[in-house]
Amino acid sequence: MLARSLAVAIAVLAIAVHAAPAYADNVTTLIDQLKSDDSDKVRLSAAINLAKLGDPRAILTMVTALGNDSSASVRSACAVGLSKLVTGATDASRKRLAIDALKKAASSDDSDSVQGQAQKALTAIGVAVTPSNPTSPSNPTSPGASGGIYVNIGPMSSKAGTNDAKFQALMAKTAQQTMSKVASNMMTTWPGSPPSKAALTAKGVAGFFVDGTLNEVKIKESGSSSTISCKVNMLIASFPDKSMFGFLNGGASVQASASPRDEAMATEDCISAVVEDLITKKIVPTIKSKASP
């Protein structure tokens, strides 16, 4: 149980994105389609074709889609795609994210087909498949039951100077999705409105607050390639009084082609990777430790 403020600086994540000029534009288009197209068929086609192209830039997008896409067919295709894209040469941090997403899908996805494909993907990558997790996103601890942990995710902020509203929304979305993925037994919503101290006490629920700030985004171009770096701070506090006891620093660098579109995508990947890493490796373990009797 933590008794004082926590100051942690995580190691820089080095995410190498190798662009192949012959199909770079096609890969970018397919990634965009998988991320946000309204049609299940278009997203499915994008996932299948990204797997065929074998470009590692698609890994993070497939990880996100595997955990969040509304179509089981798309999620299955992403599981298959990750089995092909994640290799021995894959960056360690990116490989860890993919393995974690596949493990979660194998144990708790609503679709038996997705579970099966995720299990096959883990085997193909060389990871032992663990038994199903009895705690899944569809059955988390709820306010109706006594005990548990509630995490209020803040609005986030950005000091990047450009696209601040977009980056704030991205950070908040990534935080929410990551909490659902790695701490599905923790509540991030409460019926009606955020609970009061009395409401938490009545249910025997421990309340926490998580927020973050994007402090810096830098783009350094060299010929036809760019290096995008980002720095993020995140805090952990009690809720609802918001008495801070944890302060975390994280950074990452992502390499991409020098096109504005690829730089924009790489910037989003950089920010998402840092937020996900901090929540997974630092924030969730800290909250668990703080909430322990």
N, C-alpha and C positions, 0 to 999 in steps of 0.2 A: 504494500500500500504506500503510495507516494505521500510524503509529508512536506515537501517543499517544491518550488517551481522546478520544472524540467527544461533544460536547454539542450537540444540535440541537433547536430548538423549531420545530415545523411550524406553519404558519398555521392559524387556526381554520377548521374546516369549517362552513359555514352551510348547513344542509339544511332547506329549507322544505317542510313537509308541509301541503298545503291540504285541509282537510276540508270536504266538502259535506254539510251536516246531513241532507239528504233521504235519503242512502244511506250515511252514515258507518258505521253499525252493520253494514251488509251488506259493505262493503269490509273492515272489520276481521275479520269472520267468514271471508270468502274468503281473506284473507291468512293467517289462522291455519290454514285448511284446506290451503293450498298449502305452508305450512311443515312441517306435522306429521301430516296425516291419513295413516292406514295404507293407504287405498285409492288405487290409481293413478287410478281413474275419478273419484274425488272431487277429487284434486289437479288432474287435467286440466280438469275442469269449472271449478274455481276459477281456474285460469290463463286460460282462455278468457273467463270472465265479468269478471275483473279487466281484461283488455285492452279489453273492451267498455265498461266503466265509465270507463276513462281516468284513474283517480286516480293521481297520481305517487307516492303512498305505497307502491304495489305494486312500484316499480322495484327496490328493494334485495332484496326477497323473490324477485322473478323472477331477479335476477342470481344469487342463491345457488342457486335451484332449477336454473337453466340449467347450472351447473357441477357440481351434486351429486345431482340427483334420479335415482333408479334407473330411471325410465321414460323411454324415448326420446320417447314421445308428449308427456309433460309438458315435457321439455326443449325440444322443437320448439315447443310452444305458448308457452313463455316467450320463445323467440327472436322469435316473431311478436308477442307482447305488447310486448316491448321496442321493436320497430320502430314501434309505435303510441304508446307512452307517452313515449319519449325524443324531445323536440322542441327547437326553438331556445330555448324558455323553461325547459328543464330546468336545474337547478342544475349548475354545471360539475363539481363533484366527483362527483356522482351520475351524470352523463352519462359521465364518464371510466370509472367502474366498469363501467357497462353496456357501453361500447364494448370495454373490455378483455375482459370475459366473452364477448362475441360473437366477438371475434377468436380467442380460445382455442377456442371451440366450432367456429368455421368451419374451423380448422386441425387440430384434434385430437380432436373428439368421435368416439366409437366408431360412431355412427350416421351414415350418409350423409345421411339425412333431416334430422337436426339440423344437420349441417354446411351443407346447402343452405339451410335456413331462416335460419341465422345469417348466411350470406353475403348473403341477400336483405335481412335486417334492417340490416346494415351499409350496404348500398347505399341503402336507404330513409332511413337517418339521414344519409347523405352522406359515408360513410367508404369509402375505397378498400380493396378486399379484397386482402390479401397472400397470397402462396403458402403452401401448407401448411407447418407447422413440423415438421421431422423429429424434433424432440424432443417427445414427448407424455407425458401422465401414465401412459400404458400402457407406455411404454418409457423410464423414467428411468435415470440412472446407477445401477447396482446394486453392492452390496458384493462381488459376484463378479468385478467388473472392477477393474482397477487405476486409481487416480486418482479424482477427484471430490470432492464436498463433502457432509458429513453435518451436519445441523442438528438438535440435540436441543431440542425445545420444552418449556419448563418448565411447572409446574402452574398458574402465574399466581396472583395474590393480589388481594384486594379490601379496601379500607378504607372502603367506602361505608356500612357499618353495617347494611344490610338486604340480603337476597338475595345475600349474599357468595358462597355456594357456587354459586348459579346464575350469577352474573356471572363467576366464575372459569372455570366450564365453558364459558361462551359465549366468553370470550377465548381459551381454549385451542383450541376448535373453530374459531374464526375464523382464528387463527394458522395452524393446520394446513391449512385449506382455502385460505387465501391463498398459502401457500408452494407448495401443489400447483398453484395457478393461475398464479402469476407466476414460479415458479422450479422447474418440473417436473423439471429436471435435477439438483436437489439432493435428497439422500435425507433423509427425516425419520423413517424407521424402519430398524431393523437386526435381522436374524434373531436370535431368542432373547431378547436383552436389549441395552441400550445398550452400545456397544463400549468397550473399554478403550483406553488410549493405544497399547498394543502392537498391538491389532487394527487400529486406524486406520493406524498406521505401516506395518503389514504390507501393507495394501491401497493405500498411498499416498494415503489420504483425509484431507482437512483437516476437523477437527471444530470445530463452533461450538455455542454455547448461547444460546438466546433465551428471555427471560422478561419478564413485565410485571406491573404493579400498577395497579389501578383506584383512583385517589386520591380522586375526588370525583364525586358525582352530585347535581345540584341541580335542583329543579323549582320554577318560578315561574309561578303561575297569575294570569291577568288576564282576568276575565270568563269567557267560554266557551273560551278558548284557554290553552295552557301553553307555556312554553319550558323544555326540558330540556337541561341542559349537563352535560358529563362531561369529566374529565381523566384521562389515562393516561400512565404512564411505562413505557418498555420498555428493556431492556438487552441488549447483545450481549457475549458472552464467548467465550473459547476453551473447547474441550471435550476431555477431561473435567475439566481442572483448574479451569475456570470463572474464569479470570482476565479480569475485565471490561475492555473497551477502548472500549465505546460506551454512551452513555446518552441516551435520546431522550424528549422530552416532546411530547404531542399533546393537542388538545382539540377539541371540536365542540359545536354547539348545534343542537337539533332542535325544530321547532314542531309542535304537535299540538293536538287538542281536549283539553279539561280532564277528560275521562272517565278514570277509573283505568285502564281497559283500554288506551286509546290512549296514555296516559302510560307505561304499562309497555312497550308495543311500541316507542314512540319512544326510551325509555331503552336498550333492546337495540340499536336501530338506531344510536344515538349511539355506544355502546361498540364495536360491530362496525365502524363506519365509521372510527373512530380507529385501531383495531388494524390494519385492512386498509391504511389510508393509510400508517401508519408502516412496516409491513413492505414494502409495495410501493415506496415512494419513498425510504426510508432504510435499512432493515435489509438487504434483498437487495442493493442496490448496494454497501453497506459490506462485506458478506461477500464479494462478488465481488472488491472491491478488495483486501481483506485476504488473500484466497486466491491472488491473482495473484503469479506469481514475481517 
